[in-house]
């Protein structure tokens, strides 16, 4: 397992154990994992995004406090928010982030994750850009609407 994966897993467990919100100090966490603080920044900025269901507040100075909060909303409102935020086009990476988030929120099964990932894959949508991202957006929207 890469250090980024280990840090992500650690933070997600902390969030789960503390009712959805944590406040950490960047330097302390870096010392704990024996890595540089920029590694902590990288994990937080790439794996704890609004798209993945998190709100992150960062304060510089004094070791750099970071507050990470899991967004808690009901399933129907969340899914409608996703449909509205997809827009007319979406990349494979963004579509997969939404799908993984559905799984994290326990809205879909592991089997459904695999099916949805295959549907939004560039390998399956073998057409030129920008039509590929437009088709992917339509497919994802319809899959999400079927969950409501």
C-alpha positions as CSV (number, residue, x, y, z in Angstrom):
1,X,0.0,0.0,0.0
2,X,1.3,3.5,-0.9
3,X,1.7,6.1,1.9
4,X,-1.1,8.2,0.3
5,X,-3.5,5.2,0.6
6,X,-2.5,4.6,4.2
7,X,-3.0,8.3,5.1
8,X,-6.3,8.4,3.3
9,X,-7.5,5.2,5.1
10,X,-6.3,6.6,8.5
11,X,-8.2,9.9,8.0
12,X,-11.4,8.2,6.8
13,X,-11.3,6.0,9.9
14,X,-10.8,9.0,12.2
15,X,-13.8,10.8,10.5
16,X,-15.9,7.7,10.8
17,X,-15.0,7.4,14.5
18,X,-15.7,11.0,15.3
19,X,-19.2,11.4,13.8
20,X,-18.1,12.9,10.5
21,X,-15.6,15.6,11.3
22,X,-12.0,15.9,12.4
23,X,-9.4,18.6,13.0
24,X,-5.8,17.7,12.5
25,X,-2.5,19.4,12.4
26,X,-0.6,18.9,9.2
27,X,2.9,18.7,10.8
28,X,1.8,16.3,13.6
29,X,0.2,14.0,11.0
30,X,3.4,14.2,8.8
31,X,5.5,13.3,11.8
32,X,3.2,10.4,12.6
33,X,3.6,8.9,9.1
34,X,7.2,10.0,8.7
35,X,6.5,12.0,5.6
36,X,6.7,15.6,4.5
37,X,3.7,17.9,5.2
38,X,3.2,18.3,1.4
39,X,2.3,14.6,1.3
40,X,-0.5,15.3,3.7
41,X,-1.6,18.3,1.6
42,X,-1.6,16.1,-1.5
43,X,-3.8,13.4,0.1
44,X,-6.3,15.9,1.4
45,X,-6.5,17.9,-1.8
46,X,-7.0,14.9,-4.0
47,X,-9.0,12.5,-1.9
48,X,-11.1,14.7,0.3
49,X,-12.8,16.9,-2.2
50,X,-16.4,18.2,-2.4
51,X,-17.0,15.9,-5.3
52,X,-16.1,13.0,-3.0
53,X,-18.4,14.3,-0.3
54,X,-16.1,16.3,2.0
55,X,-15.7,19.9,3.1
56,X,-12.1,20.9,3.9
57,X,-11.1,24.1,5.8
58,X,-7.4,24.9,6.0
59,X,-5.7,27.3,8.3
60,X,-2.1,28.3,7.7
61,X,0.4,28.9,10.5
62,X,0.9,27.1,13.8
63,X,1.5,23.8,12.1
64,X,-1.4,24.1,9.7
65,X,-4.7,23.1,11.2
66,X,-7.1,21.3,8.8
67,X,-10.7,20.5,9.4
68,X,-12.3,17.8,7.3
69,X,-16.0,17.2,7.4
70,X,-18.1,14.5,5.7
71,X,-21.1,15.9,4.0
72,X,-24.3,14.3,5.4
73,X,-27.4,14.6,3.3
74,X,-30.3,12.3,2.5
75,X,-30.1,10.0,-0.4
76,X,-32.7,11.6,-2.7
77,X,-31.4,15.1,-2.3
78,X,-27.8,13.9,-2.7
79,X,-28.6,12.1,-5.9
80,X,-30.5,15.0,-7.4
81,X,-27.6,17.3,-6.5
82,X,-25.3,14.9,-8.4
83,X,-27.5,14.9,-11.4
84,X,-27.5,18.7,-11.5
85,X,-23.8,19.0,-10.9
86,X,-22.8,16.6,-13.7
87,X,-23.6,19.1,-16.3
88,X,-23.4,18.3,-20.1
89,X,-20.1,16.5,-20.0
90,X,-17.9,14.7,-17.4
91,X,-14.5,13.0,-17.5
92,X,-14.0,9.3,-16.6
93,X,-12.1,10.3,-13.5
94,X,-14.9,12.6,-12.2
95,X,-17.6,10.0,-13.0
96,X,-15.7,7.3,-11.1
97,X,-15.3,9.6,-8.1
98,X,-19.1,10.1,-8.0
99,X,-19.7,6.4,-8.3
100,X,-17.2,5.6,-5.5
101,X,-18.9,8.2,-3.4
102,X,-22.3,6.4,-4.0
103,X,-20.7,3.2,-2.6
104,X,-19.2,5.1,0.4
105,X,-22.7,6.4,1.2
106,X,-24.0,2.8,0.8
107,X,-26.3,3.8,-2.0
108,X,-25.0,1.1,-4.3
109,X,-23.4,-2.3,-3.9
110,X,-19.9,-3.3,-4.9
111,X,-21.3,-5.1,-7.9
112,X,-23.1,-2.0,-9.0
113,X,-19.9,0.0,-8.7
114,X,-18.2,-2.4,-11.1
115,X,-21.0,-2.2,-13.6
116,X,-21.2,1.6,-13.4
117,X,-17.4,1.9,-13.8
118,X,-17.5,-0.2,-16.9
119,X,-20.3,1.9,-18.4
120,X,-18.4,5.2,-18.0
121,X,-15.0,3.8,-19.1
122,X,-13.1,5.4,-21.9
123,X,-12.5,1.8,-23.2
124,X,-16.3,1.3,-23.7
125,X,-17.0,4.9,-24.9
126,X,-14.7,4.6,-27.8
127,X,-15.8,7.8,-29.6
128,X,-14.0,11.1,-30.2
129,X,-14.0,13.9,-27.6
130,X,-16.1,16.0,-26.7
131,X,-18.8,13.5,-27.6
132,X,-17.4,10.9,-25.2
133,X,-17.7,13.1,-22.1
134,X,-21.2,14.2,-23.2
135,X,-22.3,10.6,-23.7
136,X,-20.7,9.7,-20.3
137,X,-22.6,12.5,-18.6
138,X,-25.9,11.3,-20.1
139,X,-25.3,7.7,-19.1
140,X,-24.2,8.6,-15.5
141,X,-27.3,10.9,-15.1
142,X,-29.6,8.1,-16.2
143,X,-27.9,5.6,-13.9
144,X,-28.2,8.0,-11.0
145,X,-31.9,8.8,-11.7
146,X,-32.6,5.0,-11.7
147,X,-31.3,5.0,-8.1
148,X,-34.0,7.4,-6.9
